[in-house]
Amino acid sequence: MRVKRVTDVIGSKVYTDAGDYFGEVEEANLRENKIDGWRIKVSGSATSLIGGARGVIIPHSFVRAVNDIFLINGSALPSQDTESSMREDISEDIEQL
């Protein structure tokens, strides 16, 4: 097993387990001297998946592999159904006001 330093992982390309390019690793979030999550700078084409945000924090539990590339579980990303239901809930709340 080859151990990588966190500094070696920064800047790595991030792909989903479906093989889609997602972005690059910007930073590791540490809690109690362990990696808690990763801040990912999202690529232009993937920003539509997360509502136009430029970055996202992926919990370390969703990381599938760290080697030459950084592989994340696709379930870490919000689904289109989740986004549309959130928009409907917000619209209903606004109408009630």
Backbone as a chain_set.jsonl record, in Angstrom:
{"seq": "MRVKRVTDVIGSKVYTDAGDYFGEVEEANLRENKIDGWRIKVSGSATSLIGGARGVIIPHSFVRAVNDIFLINGSALPSQDTESSMREDISEDIEQL", "coords": {"N": [[0.845, -1.181, 0.0], [0.625, 2.119, -0.925], [1.324, 5.141, 0.582], [0.056, 8.406, 0.541], [0.907, 11.834, 0.849], [-1.038, 14.523, 2.155], [-0.545, 16.946, 0.941], [0.354, 16.104, -1.524], [-1.939, 15.295, -2.739], [-3.479, 17.538, -3.152], [-4.698, 19.454, -5.793], [-5.121, 17.317, -7.429], [-6.945, 15.643, -10.027], [-10.443, 15.142, -9.995], [-12.738, 12.547, -10.262], [-15.942, 11.012, -10.842], [-17.365, 7.861, -9.745], [-18.597, 6.934, -11.961], [-17.039, 7.722, -13.998], [-17.03, 10.354, -14.831], [-15.605, 13.578, -15.225], [-15.097, 15.749, -12.512], [-13.809, 17.819, -11.057], [-11.183, 19.551, -9.258], [-9.057, 18.784, -6.464], [-8.961, 21.007, -3.808], [-8.451, 21.45, -1.107], [-7.9, 19.865, 2.081], [-10.034, 19.005, 4.728], [-9.572, 18.899, 8.116], [-10.222, 17.101, 11.125], [-9.737, 16.566, 14.438], [-7.148, 15.64, 13.885], [-7.539, 13.939, 11.721], [-8.609, 13.221, 8.373], [-11.517, 14.78, 7.453], [-13.081, 15.72, 5.374], [-13.113, 16.832, 1.909], [-12.367, 19.694, 0.032], [-13.575, 20.509, -3.048], [-12.874, 21.981, -6.097], [-15.119, 22.698, -8.461], [-15.498, 21.705, -11.856], [-16.316, 23.536, -14.883], [-18.365, 22.219, -16.417], [-19.591, 20.561, -14.571], [-20.811, 22.193, -12.734], [-23.516, 22.613, -13.072], [-24.665, 20.401, -11.949], [-24.581, 20.872, -9.247], [-26.05, 23.102, -8.717], [-24.827, 25.438, -9.708], [-22.762, 26.194, -8.033], [-19.337, 26.938, -7.202], [-17.702, 25.28, -5.847], [-17.493, 22.409, -3.669], [-17.884, 20.521, -0.666], [-16.808, 17.359, -0.049], [-17.534, 14.65, 1.959], [-15.11, 12.552, 3.546], [-15.815, 9.9, 3.645], [-17.082, 9.372, 1.244], [-15.116, 9.128, -0.601], [-13.625, 7.072, -2.913], [-11.167, 6.233, -3.953], [-7.734, 7.202, -3.858], [-5.196, 8.071, -5.781], [-3.4, 8.291, -8.65], [-5.469, 9.694, -9.672], [-8.379, 11.179, -8.159], [-11.041, 9.587, -6.852], [-14.49, 9.712, -6.481], [-17.556, 8.717, -4.889], [-20.51, 8.608, -6.715], [-22.909, 9.026, -5.401], [-22.435, 10.995, -3.63], [-23.013, 13.348, -4.767], [-25.596, 15.764, -5.327], [-28.795, 14.757, -6.534], [-30.695, 15.38, -9.544], [-33.428, 15.208, -9.014], [-33.571, 15.761, -6.294], [-32.772, 18.441, -6.233], [-34.87, 19.664, -7.714], [-37.087, 19.102, -6.095], [-36.368, 20.53, -3.825], [-36.492, 23.137, -4.814], [-39.246, 23.296, -5.334], [-40.255, 23.077, -2.719], [-39.239, 25.44, -1.611], [-40.534, 27.321, -3.205], [-43.202, 26.865, -2.423], [-43.037, 27.643, 0.264], [-42.517, 30.365, -0.032], [-44.867, 31.215, -1.276], [-46.65, 30.863, 0.814], [-45.95, 32.89, 2.501]], "CA": [[0.0, 0.0, 0.0], [1.394, 3.356, -1.046], [0.729, 6.224, 1.354], [0.263, 9.728, -0.06], [0.775, 13.001, 1.717], [-2.173, 15.364, 1.792], [-0.063, 17.971, 0.008], [0.475, 15.483, -2.844], [-3.288, 15.097, -3.272], [-3.998, 18.844, -3.556], [-4.547, 19.671, -7.226], [-5.462, 16.111, -8.187], [-8.197, 15.645, -10.77], [-11.486, 14.383, -9.316], [-13.702, 11.884, -11.143], [-16.959, 10.21, -10.163], [-17.198, 6.439, -10.012], [-19.14, 6.682, -13.301], [-16.022, 8.138, -14.958], [-17.207, 11.748, -15.225], [-14.705, 14.544, -14.603], [-15.853, 16.593, -11.596], [-13.063, 19.022, -10.697], [-9.856, 19.358, -8.668], [-8.969, 18.886, -5.008], [-8.394, 22.285, -3.371], [-8.045, 21.479, 0.301], [-8.385, 18.806, 2.969], [-10.574, 19.475, 6.0], [-9.143, 17.997, 9.181], [-10.902, 17.15, 12.414], [-9.03, 15.704, 15.386], [-5.965, 15.1, 13.21], [-7.939, 12.993, 10.684], [-9.293, 13.873, 7.258], [-12.971, 14.754, 7.602], [-13.68, 15.974, 4.064], [-12.265, 17.429, 0.881], [-12.975, 20.782, -0.724], [-13.353, 20.263, -4.454], [-13.205, 23.058, -7.03], [-15.907, 22.027, -9.482], [-15.24, 22.147, -13.231], [-17.412, 24.264, -15.509], [-19.477, 21.377, -16.869], [-20.239, 19.906, -13.432], [-21.476, 23.154, -11.857], [-24.97, 22.472, -13.198], [-25.085, 19.333, -11.046], [-24.666, 21.344, -7.863], [-26.754, 24.377, -8.659], [-23.998, 26.568, -10.1], [-21.71, 26.486, -7.056], [-17.973, 26.763, -7.72], [-17.018, 24.257, -5.078], [-18.304, 21.569, -2.799], [-17.111, 19.715, 0.276], [-17.177, 15.947, -0.103], [-17.061, 13.912, 3.134], [-14.084, 11.563, 3.215], [-16.452, 8.586, 3.505], [-17.499, 9.21, -0.135], [-13.931, 8.965, -1.446], [-13.437, 5.655, -3.231], [-9.758, 5.946, -4.187], [-6.806, 8.316, -4.015], [-3.954, 7.611, -6.38], [-3.082, 9.271, -9.683], [-6.684, 10.512, -9.704], [-9.189, 11.17, -6.942], [-12.303, 8.984, -7.274], [-15.544, 9.87, -5.475], [-18.807, 8.012, -5.093], [-21.503, 9.472, -7.34], [-24.002, 9.33, -4.473], [-22.062, 12.185, -2.863], [-23.522, 14.498, -5.504], [-27.058, 15.853, -5.275], [-29.458, 14.335, -7.762], [-31.574, 16.382, -10.141], [-34.715, 15.114, -8.328], [-33.428, 16.448, -5.014], [-32.757, 19.882, -6.501], [-36.185, 20.141, -8.126], [-37.982, 19.061, -4.941], [-35.991, 21.637, -2.954], [-37.03, 24.351, -5.425], [-40.688, 23.278, -5.118], [-40.48, 23.383, -1.303], [-38.954, 26.871, -1.403], [-41.633, 28.062, -3.855], [-44.38, 26.734, -1.564], [-42.811, 28.48, 1.45], [-42.64, 31.771, -0.437], [-46.283, 31.48, -1.508], [-47.334, 30.934, 2.106], [-45.625, 34.173, 3.133]], "C": [[0.888, 1.24, 0.0], [0.652, 4.473, -0.321], [1.064, 7.553, 0.676], [0.157, 10.792, 1.016], [-0.412, 13.823, 1.241], [-1.732, 16.408, 0.772], [0.117, 17.414, -1.401], [-0.889, 15.328, -3.523], [-3.884, 16.414, -3.768], [-3.689, 19.071, -5.039], [-4.868, 18.456, -8.074], [-6.8, 16.269, -8.887], [-9.187, 14.703, -10.085], [-12.468, 13.847, -10.348], [-14.742, 11.16, -10.29], [-16.716, 8.75, -10.489], [-17.823, 6.028, -11.35], [-18.169, 7.129, -14.393], [-16.141, 9.57, -15.438], [-16.228, 12.645, -14.489], [-15.525, 15.502, -13.758], [-15.121, 17.879, -11.237], [-11.678, 18.686, -10.17], [-9.92, 19.514, -7.161], [-8.304, 20.208, -4.653], [-7.799, 22.209, -1.975], [-8.6, 20.273, 1.036], [-8.892, 19.455, 4.246], [-10.23, 18.448, 7.068], [-9.977, 18.199, 10.429], [-10.207, 16.125, 13.305], [-7.896, 14.926, 14.715], [-6.282, 13.994, 12.208], [-8.648, 13.753, 9.581], [-10.794, 13.666, 7.407], [-13.661, 14.913, 6.251], [-12.689, 16.644, 3.146], [-13.018, 18.541, 0.192], [-12.559, 20.605, -2.183], [-13.764, 21.491, -5.255], [-13.853, 22.396, -8.235], [-15.593, 22.595, -10.857], [-16.487, 22.792, -13.812], [-18.597, 23.402, -15.883], [-20.227, 20.734, -15.71], [-20.979, 20.886, -12.523], [-22.992, 23.068, -11.943], [-25.498, 21.383, -12.272], [-25.3, 19.82, -9.619], [-25.226, 22.751, -7.779], [-25.896, 25.587, -8.941], [-22.908, 26.938, -9.106], [-20.339, 26.21, -7.667], [-17.212, 25.673, -7.0], [-17.978, 23.509, -4.181], [-17.368, 20.847, -1.835], [-17.67, 18.306, 0.257], [-16.658, 15.277, 1.164], [-16.087, 12.806, 2.714], [-14.693, 10.171, 3.023], [-16.93, 8.318, 2.074], [-16.327, 9.079, -1.102], [-13.687, 7.477, -1.647], [-11.965, 5.302, -3.407], [-8.975, 7.244, -4.321], [-5.51, 7.721, -4.549], [-3.543, 8.656, -7.4], [-4.264, 10.214, -9.901], [-7.418, 10.326, -8.385], [-10.576, 10.705, -7.362], [-13.328, 9.108, -6.153], [-16.777, 9.079, -5.878], [-19.831, 8.981, -5.656], [-22.654, 9.829, -6.431], [-23.671, 10.527, -3.576], [-22.624, 13.444, -3.498], [-25.035, 14.555, -5.405], [-27.657, 15.431, -6.605], [-30.337, 15.458, -8.286], [-32.925, 16.377, -9.449], [-34.681, 15.862, -7.005], [-33.472, 17.95, -5.212], [-34.142, 20.397, -6.858], [-37.168, 20.106, -6.967], [-37.656, 20.174, -3.954], [-36.547, 22.945, -3.497], [-38.541, 24.433, -5.213], [-41.025, 23.629, -3.677], [-40.283, 24.858, -1.025], [-40.079, 27.709, -2.013], [-42.896, 28.025, -3.011], [-44.25, 27.612, -0.327], [-42.996, 29.945, 1.134], [-44.107, 32.126, -0.648], [-47.051, 31.619, -0.212], [-47.062, 32.248, 2.82], [-46.502, 35.226, 2.547]], "O": [[1.787, 1.377, 0.83], [-0.524, 4.717, -0.59], [2.208, 7.794, 0.289], [-0.601, 10.651, 1.975], [-0.747, 13.815, 0.057], [-2.473, 16.716, -0.161], [0.042, 18.165, -2.374], [-0.969, 15.242, -4.748], [-4.697, 16.418, -4.692], [-2.552, 18.899, -5.477], [-4.887, 18.543, -9.302], [-7.689, 16.958, -8.386], [-8.822, 13.61, -9.652], [-12.966, 14.588, -11.196], [-14.461, 10.749, -9.164], [-15.953, 8.43, -11.401], [-17.607, 4.912, -11.821], [-18.44, 6.939, -15.579], [-15.429, 9.971, -16.358], [-16.033, 12.504, -13.281], [-16.541, 16.02, -14.222], [-15.751, 18.93, -11.122], [-11.07, 17.691, -10.564], [-10.732, 20.279, -6.639], [-7.21, 20.504, -5.135], [-6.772, 22.825, -1.692], [-9.639, 19.728, 0.664], [-8.25, 20.356, 4.785], [-10.558, 17.269, 6.936], [-10.386, 19.314, 10.751], [-10.109, 14.95, 12.951], [-7.713, 13.731, 14.944], [-5.408, 13.195, 11.872], [-9.225, 14.813, 9.825], [-11.279, 12.537, 7.478], [-14.706, 14.308, 6.01], [-11.574, 16.981, 3.544], [-14.175, 18.368, -0.193], [-11.374, 20.557, -2.512], [-14.882, 21.985, -5.107], [-13.211, 21.624, -8.947], [-15.438, 23.806, -11.018], [-17.587, 22.613, -13.29], [-19.739, 23.817, -15.684], [-21.401, 20.393, -15.86], [-21.704, 20.456, -11.626], [-23.685, 23.414, -10.986], [-26.654, 21.433, -11.854], [-26.099, 19.254, -8.873], [-24.901, 23.501, -6.859], [-26.204, 26.676, -8.457], [-22.192, 27.916, -9.324], [-20.199, 25.354, -8.541], [-16.189, 25.195, -7.491], [-19.117, 23.922, -3.966], [-16.206, 20.594, -2.152], [-18.854, 18.088, 0.514], [-15.457, 15.326, 1.428], [-16.236, 12.205, 1.65], [-14.128, 9.349, 2.301], [-17.163, 7.164, 1.715], [-16.537, 8.933, -2.306], [-13.558, 6.719, -0.686], [-11.548, 4.199, -3.053], [-9.48, 8.246, -4.826], [-4.821, 6.97, -3.859], [-3.353, 9.816, -7.035], [-4.087, 11.376, -10.266], [-7.108, 9.428, -7.603], [-11.226, 11.378, -8.161], [-13.087, 8.675, -5.026], [-17.006, 8.809, -7.057], [-20.0, 10.076, -5.119], [-23.322, 10.839, -6.657], [-24.534, 11.013, -2.846], [-22.705, 14.488, -2.851], [-25.695, 13.516, -5.4], [-27.101, 15.708, -7.668], [-30.681, 16.381, -7.548], [-33.53, 17.439, -9.3], [-35.652, 16.523, -6.636], [-34.13, 18.661, -4.452], [-34.557, 21.447, -6.368], [-38.01, 20.998, -6.859], [-38.558, 20.712, -3.312], [-37.025, 23.778, -2.728], [-39.069, 25.512, -4.941], [-41.963, 24.385, -3.424], [-41.061, 25.466, -0.29], [-40.525, 28.687, -1.414], [-43.59, 29.034, -2.889], [-45.215, 28.251, 0.093], [-43.566, 30.69, 1.931], [-44.549, 33.204, -0.252], [-47.998, 32.401, -0.132], [-47.858, 32.676, 3.655], [-46.406, 36.392, 2.929]]}, "num_chains": 1, "name": "protein.A"}
